[in-house]
């Protein structure tokens, strides 16, 4: 069973619908016991970094997330869920993230012809051995909606990148922790394959 962490973030239902389509049993919950018993856990998210950290704190989910990851359960962060796994964000100076992985979330720099937020389809440069991207061809297109991007401290954990005025670390993999800045649940067949790969880990 896949648990989707409920902390009042957007896109929870679209993630669940994608998992339903794949025939995966899933539940949206903030119940600690259910989350800790799940085979896999997803932290989705659309919204602001500081608000999200406040909600995770208020719902007493921060320690639960660390416990889930610490015991080796496969864990997937999506969009804001990726950003929260890191140490800090330009969007919320002084607000600490979950600090599961090292790196910063930076604002996409202004550039000629670049609209921010970045909304739309971009191709990925995929690391050949990346587990989430098994069976997906390099330069596959996925759907992004974001104004901030990841710069991971350890480049070895970067599974896929994209270019949007700057090199964006679009997906990371480290041990049992996986994350995507883009929305697999809105990325057609490619996205469904990513979710299927996660479900089959």
N, C-alpha and C positions, 0 to 999 in steps of 0.2 A: 504494500500500500504506500502511495506517495502522499505526504502531507504538504499542503500549501499553507504557509504561515499567514495568518490573518492579523494584520495590524492596521486595518482601515486604509490600506493602499489601493490604488487603482489597479486594474487589469487582472484581478484575482480570478474572476469568472472566465475571462478569455483563456487563461492558462488551463483552468479546469476543463473547459470545453475541448481544448486541443487534446488533453490527456484522455477525456472520454472518447473522442474520435479514434484515438489509438487503442482503445480497449483497456486502458490502464485504470485501475481502481484508485481514486484519489479523494481527499477530503480537505476542505478549507477549515482551519482550526487555529485557535491559540491555546488549546488545552495542552499543558506541559506533558502529561502522561501520553497523550496521543502522539504528540510530536516526537517524544523520545522513543516510542515504540515503532515508529514508521520505518519502512525499508529505505525510503529516500525522502528528502525534504527540499522544498523549493521556497526561496524568498523572492517573490516578485516585487514590483514596485514602480509606481509612477507618482511623482510629487517632489517635494523639497527635502533635502538632506536633513536639516535640523528638525523639521516636523516628524520625519520618519524615526530619527533617533529618540525623540521625545516619546513617540508612541511605543516603540520597542521597550523603552524604559518603563513607561506607565503600565504596560501589560506584562511586565516582568519577564520579558522574552530574551533579554541580552544574555543572561547566564545560560538559559536554555539552549540558545544557538551555539554558544561555546561548548556546551556539553554534547550536543548532537555531533558537532564537528570533531570534538575530542575523542569520541568513541568510534569514529571512522565511518559514520553513516554518509553515503554520497549526498552532497549538498550543492544545490544550484541557485546562484543569484542571477536575477534577470533585471536589466536596466538599472533602476535605482538600487535594486538588490545587489548588483555588482558593486556599485559605488560604496554602499554601506559596509562592505567587507574590508574596506581599506581604512587608512589612518585619518585622513582629513579631506575636506573639500573646500575649494574656493567659494562655493555657494554659501558656506556657513563657517566663517573664520572663528576659530576657538572651540568649535564643536568636534569632539572626537568621534570617529567612526567605530566600528566593531573591532578594528585592528587585528583581524584574522590574517590579513596579508599586508605586506608593506608596499606603500605607494601613495600617490596623491591623486585627487580628482581636480582637474584644472578646467577653467573656462575655455571653451573653444575660442581661439583668437579671431578677432574681426579680420576679414579679408575681402578683397574685391570679388563680387559675385557670390559670396557665401552668405546664406541666410542662417540666422541663429534664432531659435533652435534649429538644429540639423534635423530635418524630417524627410525621410525618403529611403530609397533603395541604394545601397552601396555594395560593391564587391569586396570580398575578403581575400586576403593573402593568408592561406592556411598552412600551419605547420603540419608536415606529412603525418606525424605520429599522434596528432591530437585525437583523443578518444571521442569527444563530442561530435567530431566531424567525420567519423568513419563512414565511408561510402559517399562522401560529398566531394565534388570536384573543386579544385582550386579556382578562385575568382567567382565562386557562387555568390549570388546576391541575397542580401537579407535586409530587413526593414528597421531603420533607426528613428528614434525621436528623443533628442537630448541636446542640452546646451553645454554640458560638461563632459569631459573625457578622462579616461584612466591613463596615468603614466605609472606603470608598475616599476618598483625598485629593482626587482629581479627579472631581467628580461627572459630568463629560462622558463618562467611560468606562462609566458604569453603564447596562446594557442592560435590566435588569429589577429590580424591587424587590418585597418582600413585607412584611407586617406580622406581627410576633409579639412584642407588648409593646414593640417598638421597630421603627424602619424598617430593614429588612435589605437590603443591596445583594446581591441574589440572583444576579446575572449581570453580567459585565463584558465589554467588547470594546474592544481597543485595537490598531490595526494588525492584525498576524497572531496576536495573543494573545486567546484567548477563555476564559472560565471560568464555571462554574455551581456555586453552593453546594448546590443540590439534585442529585438523582440522575436524570439523563435515562434511564439504563438501567433504572430502576425506575418510570418515570413514564408507562407505557402509550403510547398513540399520540402524545401530545404529545412525550414524550421521544424516541421513535423519529424523529419529524420533526426534532427538534433535532439528533440525531446524523446524520441524513441531510443536513441543511443544512450541517453541519460537513464531512461527507465530500465534499460537492459544491463546497466553496469553491474 
